[in-house]
Amino acid sequence: MLGIYTRLSREDETSNSIKHQIKEGISFAQSEGFNYKIYNEGEGVSGTLKIEDRPVLLDLVSDVRAGKITHIWMRNQNRLARNGKTYHGFISEILKHDVKVYFDDKLIDFRDPKQSLVGSILSSIHAFEAQTQSDQTKKVLKSNASKGIAHGIMPYGYCRDENKKMIIDEEEREVVERIYRMSLSGIGGIKIAEILNEEGVPTRYNKMKHGGTLKIKNRYTNKVTMKKKSEIKWSGKTVHDIIKNKVYYGVRVFGGNEYKVDAIFEKWYWKKVNDNLKKNRNNSGKSVTHKYLLKGLVECSGGRNMYGRTRINKKDNYYTCSGRRYNLCGCKTRSINIDVLEGFIWNMFFIDGELLKLVREYFDRDSKLLNEIEDKITKQLSLIKSLEQEKTRAIQLVMKGVLSEKDVAKEKERVEKSIDEAGVLIYRLKEQRGTFDNSNQLIEQLEIHSKAFKSPPEILEHIRYDLPKPIIQPATSFEDKSAIIKQYVKQIKITSDDELKLYNIRIIFNLPLKPQNFVMNYYKRVPYINSLETMRVLYKSKEWKRNMDKERIEYYENNGLNN
């Protein structure tokens, strides 16, 4: 049987198309009276790759070894390889199994020293051409990248203008922004992909005009499968890659270098979403028996995530340090009952209005705080200006030949890192200033939320159109509770004291508020809550008091309990 091998690299001309190669191969087989099998490597496959990295060529060699293929046809030698090692490895297999090879319609005798020499020389020439072409292509691509010209498939959210420059695709931008918002709210990548697929949001491949197929290679088995681009769906990995890609804050990485492009987000926001990723690791969308309202927010005294667990008998559920899962740490923070902690956070801040009270008190002092924020912004802007001047001086010294690029590399890296840090701080301060500008709106929103949670249905009906989010029923859903808590609460830090049998609960907000600290007794399912100053806590209207020595109170104060 004749094996017809075809391949097309990115650099090949239209005349070398797969269609033309197959047509010529079949014509040869028919003229010689061969039965044939087509081995199509497909488009975009480089001739410089090894045999094991070209699945179809590997299949052909396997069939040669099995005795299924006795003759091989290729349009010319460079269809086989532009790599000397690949060429000689293939010829070794051919000679070992006495297979005849035709380049076009010419039979090649690799046992003939002259033909073997010619083949080796051609192989070296093809390898040289491939390397030269690759170097030239890299130079052109690097030059184009510096001019903002982009090649290949664009990152989702971007497209090319008439000058082939990379610009933001406004329609896809909305999807990217939504992905970041969902991730920040605690939704995992797999669940986000599931939502996008359910809503029929097209992927990048779905939108390609010419359709076509995508070659997918299993990295473990090397098995290659073909899939229509129109059938490609969103996946957790695609979502994860979008979140991790620097291009969305304006940095395109190409050939190991960074180039500026239009940004969809400020860097501080991109970093905020990426820092939050670890909290979403287990939020895959998998159905679970117990839902954890504070997932991703609770940390132990060692700074590790506390995740929700339910006992096999379903009689108890609790948040516990993630380091205990594999006994990776000696964490001494006691696990805390889920219902108690979640009930306290929800009722204290959203039902009883404690958060609304804190926000009102905070903004009553807004004049002084606003001046402090403005001063901090001015100082950071001044710092950036000073750093930029340092950077300019370093560049000038390199241009004058006083110093080499290597001499200033570390200093340049330090300066750029400091500029980035100052920039992130400025954006956070501006965000904080924006909170002041919208203080009335924030207070109004909290009032509406608080009113909605307490209101019976008949009262809720007349305020439903005032709600800034979908209607929140008195029996608020888990999803609504989770979204609202994460809108206002940034972190819940749990420490415990086995001697006094107390939990210390420190709540840090997404608002510019002072962290709040509370104390809870180990043994009651309803929390004992009050400030540390009096250590008086209530349980079903009964007082519980415990004396604390001065040294212990100082310890709690120094560790943030009253800061």
ZIDA-V670895 format. One record per pair of residues at least 12 apart in sequence whose ideal C-beta (glycine too) atoms are under 7 Angstrom apart, sorted by sequence separation. I is the first residue (numbers start at 1). GAP is how many residues later the second one is. D is the distance in whole Angstrom. If there is no record, write none. Layout:
# ZIDA-V670895
I/GAP/D + I/GAP/D
This chain:
# ZIDA-V670895
6/12/5 + 154/12/7 + 157/12/6 + 250/12/7 + 283/12/7 + 307/12/7 + 321/12/6 + 451/12/6 + 41/13/6 + 179/13/6 + 213/13/5 + 214/13/5 + 250/13/3 + 295/13/6 + 306/13/4 + 307/13/7 + 492/13/7 + 493/13/4 + 504/13/7 + 505/13/5 + 519/13/6 + 526/13/6 + 535/13/6 + 150/14/7 + 213/14/6 + 247/14/6 + 249/14/5 + 306/14/6 + 394/14/4 + 460/14/7 + 6/15/4 + 41/15/4 + 95/15/6 + 149/15/5 + 157/15/5 + 213/15/6 + 214/15/5 + 248/15/7 + 306/15/6 + 307/15/5 + 320/15/4 + 448/15/7 + 452/15/6 + 492/15/6 + 504/15/6 + 505/15/6 + 517/15/7 + 524/15/6 + 6/16/6 + 22/16/6 + 40/16/6 + 41/16/6 + 94/16/6 + 95/16/7 + 149/16/6 + 150/16/4 + 156/16/6 + 157/16/5 + 213/16/7 + 248/16/5 + 249/16/5 + 280/16/7 + 292/16/3 + 306/16/7 + 319/16/6 + 521/16/7 + 528/16/6 + 39/17/5 + 148/17/5 + 211/17/7 + 212/17/5 + 248/17/5 + 249/17/7 + 279/17/3 + 304/17/5 + 305/17/5 + 318/17/4 + 319/17/5 + 394/17/6 + 457/17/7 + 491/17/4 + 502/17/5 + 503/17/4 + 4/18/7 + 148/18/6 + 211/18/6 + 214/18/6 + 249/18/4 + 290/18/7 + 304/18/5 + 318/18/6 + 394/18/6 + 448/18/6 + 456/18/7 + 489/18/6 + 490/18/5 + 502/18/7 + 519/18/7 + 6/19/7 + 91/19/5 + 157/19/4 + 211/19/6 + 304/19/5 + 318/19/5 + 319/19/6 + 448/19/6 + 453/19/7 + 455/19/6 + 490/19/6 + 502/19/6 + 503/19/7 + 39/20/6 + 156/20/6 + 290/20/5 + 318/20/6 + 452/20/5 + 489/20/6 + 490/20/5 + 501/20/6 + 502/20/7 + 4/21/4 + 39/21/5 + 208/21/6 + 249/21/4 + 289/21/6 + 298/21/5 + 300/21/4 + 317/21/5 + 391/21/7 + 453/21/7 + 488/21/6 + 489/21/7 + 501/21/4 + 532/21/7 + 4/22/7 + 18/22/6 + 248/22/6 + 319/22/6 + 488/22/6 + 501/22/7 + 445/23/5 + 449/23/7 + 453/23/6 + 487/23/7 + 488/23/6 + 205/24/4 + 206/24/6 + 391/24/5 + 532/24/6 + 4/25/7 + 18/25/6 + 282/25/7 + 304/25/7 + 390/25/5 + 77/26/5 + 175/26/6 + 206/26/6 + 279/26/7 + 2/27/5 + 72/27/6 + 76/27/5 + 205/27/4 + 290/27/5 + 302/27/6 + 304/27/7 + 71/28/7 + 76/28/6 + 387/28/5 + 64/29/6 + 70/29/6 + 71/29/5 + 72/29/5 + 73/29/5 + 74/29/6 + 75/29/6 + 203/29/5 + 302/29/5 + 532/29/6 + 69/30/7 + 72/30/7 + 203/30/7 + 243/30/6 + 244/30/7 + 308/30/6 + 532/30/5 + 47/31/6 + 203/31/6 + 243/31/6 + 300/31/5 + 387/31/5 + 2/32/4 + 4/32/6 + 61/32/5 + 65/32/7 + 301/32/5 + 387/32/5 + 1/33/7 + 2/33/7 + 64/33/5 + 300/33/4 + 1/34/5 + 2/34/4 + 3/34/6 + 4/34/5 + 5/34/5 + 6/34/5 + 7/34/4 + 10/34/5 + 47/34/5 + 48/34/5 + 243/34/6 + 1/35/7 + 4/35/7 + 6/35/7 + 8/35/5 + 9/35/7 + 47/35/4 + 48/35/5 + 50/35/7 + 51/35/6 + 64/35/5 + 384/35/6 + 449/35/7 + 1/36/6 + 3/36/6 + 9/36/6 + 47/36/7 + 50/36/6 + 87/36/4 + 197/36/5 + 9/37/5 + 34/37/6 + 197/37/5 + 7/38/5 + 9/38/6 + 51/38/6 + 196/38/4 + 384/38/5 + 51/39/7 + 84/39/5 + 383/39/5 + 384/39/7 + 7/40/7 + 84/40/6 + 193/41/4 + 77/42/7 + 81/42/7 + 193/42/5 + 380/42/5 + 84/43/5 + 193/43/5 + 82/44/4 + 83/44/6 + 517/44/5 + 28/45/5 + 77/45/5 + 82/45/6 + 193/45/7 + 380/45/5 + 381/45/7 + 517/45/6 + 190/46/4 + 193/46/5 + 292/46/7 + 380/46/5 + 500/46/7 + 82/47/7 + 189/47/4 + 192/47/5 + 294/47/7 + 25/48/5 + 78/48/5 + 82/48/4 + 156/48/5 + 294/48/6 + 77/49/7 + 293/49/5 + 377/49/6 + 189/50/4 + 24/51/6 + 153/51/7 + 189/51/5 + 294/51/7 + 5/52/7 + 377/52/5 + 504/52/7 + 376/53/5 + 377/53/7 + 21/54/5 + 506/54/6 + 5/55/6 + 506/55/7 + 373/56/5 + 3/57/5 + 504/57/6 + 373/59/6 + 3/60/7 + 179/60/6 + 183/60/6 + 373/60/5 + 179/63/6 + 180/63/7 + 370/63/7 + 179/64/7 + 3/66/4 + 176/66/6 + 370/66/6 + 1/67/6 + 5/67/6 + 1/68/6 + 1/69/6 + 2/69/5 + 3/69/5 + 4/69/5 + 5/69/5 + 366/70/5 + 2/71/6 + 7/72/5 + 176/72/7 + 6/73/7 + 366/73/7 + 5/74/7 + 28/74/7 + 363/76/4 + 435/76/6 + 28/77/6 + 435/77/6 + 432/80/5 + 48/82/5 + 47/83/6 + 359/83/6 + 360/83/6 + 359/84/6 + 180/85/7 + 156/86/6 + 177/87/7 + 359/87/6 + 176/88/6 + 184/88/7 + 184/89/5 + 155/90/6 + 183/90/6 + 356/90/4 + 157/91/7 + 173/91/6 + 194/91/5 + 355/91/6 + 356/91/6 + 155/92/5 + 184/92/6 + 188/92/4 + 191/92/6 + 180/93/5 + 183/93/7 + 186/93/7 + 187/93/7 + 191/93/6 + 168/94/5 + 183/94/7 + 186/94/6 + 190/94/4 + 191/94/3 + 356/94/6 + 166/95/5 + 167/95/6 + 188/95/3 + 190/95/5 + 168/96/6 + 187/96/6 + 188/96/5 + 183/97/6 + 186/97/6 + 188/97/6 + 353/97/5 + 350/99/7 + 350/100/7 + 351/102/6 + 350/103/6 + 351/103/7 + 157/107/6 + 145/109/5 + 186/109/6 + 186/110/5 + 142/113/6 + 146/113/6 + 148/113/7 + 145/114/5 + 138/117/7 + 11/122/6 + 355/133/6 + 350/134/7 + 346/135/6 + 345/140/7 + 362/150/7 + 362/151/5 + 359/152/7 + 267/153/7 + 271/153/6 + 359/154/7 + 358/155/5 + 267/156/6 + 268/156/4 + 267/157/6 + 336/158/6 + 268/159/4 + 268/160/6 + 266/161/5 + 333/161/6 + 55/162/7 + 333/162/6 + 334/162/4 + 333/163/5 + 55/167/6 + 336/167/6 + 55/169/4 + 42/173/6 + 344/183/5 + 293/185/7 + 340/185/5 + 344/185/7 + 291/187/5 + 340/187/6 + 293/188/6 + 306/188/6 + 337/188/6 + 293/189/6 + 294/191/7 + 293/192/7 + 297/192/6 + 299/192/6 + 297/194/6 + 298/194/5 + 299/194/5 + 300/194/6 + 301/194/4 + 297/195/5 + 298/196/6 + 294/198/6 + 186/296/7 + 185/298/6 + 186/300/6 + 185/301/6
